[in-house]
Amino acid sequence: VTERIMLTDGYASVSSRRVATDAGVTPALVHYYFATIDDLFLAVLHRRVEQNLERQRRLLTTSPYPLHTLWEMNNDPARTGLVLEFMSLAHHRKAFGAHLAAIATRFRDEQYEVLKEHIERCAANSGIPPLVIVVMLNHIAQGTVLEDAIGMDVGTGPTRALVEQFLDQIEGKPTT
């Protein structure tokens, strides 16, 4: 319920009363499990983190084209929308920001560790350090998804095409 509210109306619309109403329970029950709204946000974040880390680990280790897979994962508008809401929340609540940074670091570290040897092998002639490739795939994908969300499309198509061409060059073109 909290995720849905965050995605449709923004994190600022989340309150114990709203969550309770939408879930069909009393606000007291929400407070029984979550002393503060920040506790509720943290619970939602941790639930998603564990699910997404497992999904990421599974997809990146089983894909014959893990860089393409990482690119596709980061082009998911629903995932990016929730990340944006958590980042906005972190901007306004500094303690939450430190927590989110630690989680983002965990994701980046795992992506890099899982992909390091593959990237080094694929990108040996590109001159781009493996960690930079991981950051590039994350940021360009999420940035273009955010621009799509507001209706901005100036340069996003050619940027995506260039990244996909780069991936095809260093990793090979996936067969469907």
C-alpha positions as CSV (number, residue, x, y, z in Angstrom):
1,V,0.0,0.0,0.0
2,T,2.8,2.4,0.9
3,E,4.6,1.7,-2.4
4,R,1.5,2.3,-4.4
5,I,0.9,5.6,-2.6
6,M,4.5,6.7,-3.2
7,L,4.3,5.8,-6.9
8,T,0.9,7.4,-7.5
9,D,0.9,10.5,-5.2
10,G,4.5,10.8,-3.9
11,Y,6.1,10.0,-0.6
12,A,4.7,13.1,1.0
13,S,1.2,11.7,0.6
14,V,2.1,8.7,2.9
15,S,0.6,9.0,6.4
16,S,-0.5,6.4,8.9
17,R,-4.1,7.4,8.3
18,R,-3.8,7.1,4.5
19,V,-2.0,3.8,4.7
20,A,-4.5,2.5,7.2
21,T,-7.5,3.6,5.1
22,D,-6.1,2.2,1.9
23,A,-5.2,-1.1,3.6
24,G,-8.5,-1.4,5.4
25,V,-7.1,-1.3,8.9
26,T,-6.9,1.2,11.7
27,P,-4.2,3.8,12.1
28,A,-3.4,2.3,15.5
29,L,-2.6,-1.0,13.8
30,V,-0.2,0.8,11.4
31,H,1.5,2.4,14.5
32,Y,1.6,-0.9,16.3
33,Y,4.0,-2.2,13.6
34,F,5.7,1.1,12.7
35,A,6.3,3.6,15.4
36,T,7.0,6.4,12.9
37,I,6.4,7.0,9.2
38,D,10.2,6.8,8.7
39,D,10.0,3.2,10.2
40,L,7.4,2.4,7.6
41,F,9.5,3.8,4.8
42,L,12.5,1.9,6.0
43,A,10.5,-1.3,6.1
44,V,9.3,-0.7,2.5
45,L,12.8,0.1,1.4
46,H,14.3,-3.1,3.0
47,R,11.6,-5.3,1.6
48,R,12.3,-4.0,-1.9
49,V,16.1,-4.1,-1.4
50,E,16.2,-7.7,-0.6
51,Q,13.8,-8.6,-3.4
52,N,15.8,-6.5,-5.9
53,L,19.2,-7.7,-4.8
54,E,18.1,-11.3,-5.2
55,R,16.6,-10.6,-8.6
56,Q,19.7,-8.7,-9.7
57,R,22.0,-11.4,-8.5
58,R,20.0,-14.1,-10.3
59,L,19.7,-12.2,-13.6
60,L,23.3,-11.0,-13.7
61,T,24.8,-14.3,-12.9
62,T,22.6,-16.4,-15.3
63,S,22.4,-14.0,-18.3
64,P,24.8,-14.7,-21.2
65,Y,24.7,-10.9,-21.7
66,P,24.8,-9.5,-18.2
67,L,25.7,-5.9,-19.2
68,H,22.6,-5.8,-21.5
69,T,20.6,-7.3,-18.6
70,L,21.8,-4.5,-16.2
71,W,20.9,-1.9,-18.8
72,E,17.4,-3.4,-19.2
73,M,16.9,-3.6,-15.4
74,N,17.7,0.0,-15.1
75,N,15.3,1.0,-17.8
76,D,12.3,-0.2,-15.8
77,P,10.1,2.9,-15.2
78,A,8.4,1.4,-12.1
79,R,11.7,0.7,-10.4
80,T,13.1,4.1,-11.3
81,G,9.9,5.8,-10.0
82,L,10.2,4.2,-6.6
83,V,14.0,5.0,-6.5
84,L,13.2,8.7,-7.2
85,E,10.6,8.8,-4.4
86,F,13.2,7.4,-2.0
87,M,15.8,9.8,-3.2
88,S,13.3,12.7,-2.7
89,L,12.6,11.4,0.8
90,A,16.3,11.2,1.5
91,H,16.8,14.8,0.3
92,H,14.3,16.0,2.9
93,R,15.3,13.6,5.7
94,K,19.1,13.5,6.0
95,A,19.2,10.4,8.3
96,F,17.2,8.5,5.7
97,G,19.6,9.7,3.0
98,A,22.6,8.1,4.8
99,H,20.6,4.8,5.0
100,L,19.7,5.0,1.3
101,A,23.3,5.8,0.3
102,A,24.5,2.7,2.2
103,I,21.9,0.6,0.3
104,A,22.8,2.1,-3.0
105,T,26.5,1.4,-2.3
106,R,25.6,-2.2,-1.6
107,F,23.8,-2.5,-5.0
108,R,26.7,-0.9,-6.8
109,D,29.3,-3.0,-5.1
110,E,27.4,-6.2,-5.9
111,Q,26.9,-5.2,-9.5
112,Y,30.6,-4.5,-9.9
113,E,31.7,-7.7,-8.2
114,V,29.3,-9.8,-10.2
115,L,30.3,-8.1,-13.5
116,K,33.9,-7.1,-12.9
117,E,35.6,-10.0,-14.7
118,H,33.0,-10.0,-17.5
119,I,33.4,-6.2,-18.0
120,E,37.2,-6.4,-17.9
121,R,37.1,-9.2,-20.6
122,C,34.5,-7.4,-22.8
123,A,35.8,-3.8,-22.4
124,A,39.5,-4.5,-22.6
125,N,39.9,-2.3,-25.7
126,S,37.3,0.3,-24.8
127,G,39.5,2.3,-22.4
128,I,36.6,2.7,-20.0
129,P,37.2,1.4,-16.5
130,P,34.8,-1.4,-15.5
131,L,33.3,0.6,-12.6
132,V,32.6,3.5,-14.9
133,I,30.7,1.2,-17.2
134,V,28.5,0.1,-14.3
135,V,27.8,3.7,-13.2
136,M,27.1,4.7,-16.8
137,L,24.6,1.9,-17.3
138,N,22.8,2.8,-14.1
139,H,22.8,6.6,-14.5
140,I,22.0,6.9,-18.2
141,A,19.2,4.4,-18.0
142,Q,17.6,5.9,-14.9
143,G,18.1,9.5,-16.2
144,T,16.4,8.8,-19.6
145,V,13.5,6.9,-17.8
146,L,13.0,10.0,-15.6
147,E,13.0,12.3,-18.6
148,D,10.5,10.0,-20.3
149,A,8.3,10.3,-17.2
150,I,8.0,14.1,-17.6
151,G,7.6,13.9,-21.4
152,M,11.1,15.0,-22.3
153,D,12.5,13.1,-25.2
154,V,15.2,15.4,-26.6
155,G,18.2,13.2,-27.2
156,T,17.0,10.2,-25.1
157,G,16.5,8.0,-28.1
158,P,19.9,8.5,-29.6
159,T,21.5,8.2,-26.2
160,R,19.9,4.9,-25.6
161,A,20.8,3.7,-29.1
162,L,24.5,4.7,-28.5
163,V,24.6,2.8,-25.2
164,E,23.1,-0.2,-26.8
165,Q,25.5,0.0,-29.7
166,F,28.4,0.2,-27.2
167,L,27.1,-2.8,-25.3
168,D,26.7,-4.7,-28.6
169,Q,30.3,-3.9,-29.5
170,I,31.8,-4.9,-26.2
171,E,29.5,-7.8,-25.2
172,G,28.0,-9.0,-28.4
173,K,24.5,-8.6,-29.7
174,P,22.0,-10.7,-27.8
175,T,20.0,-13.1,-29.8
176,T,16.3,-13.3,-29.2
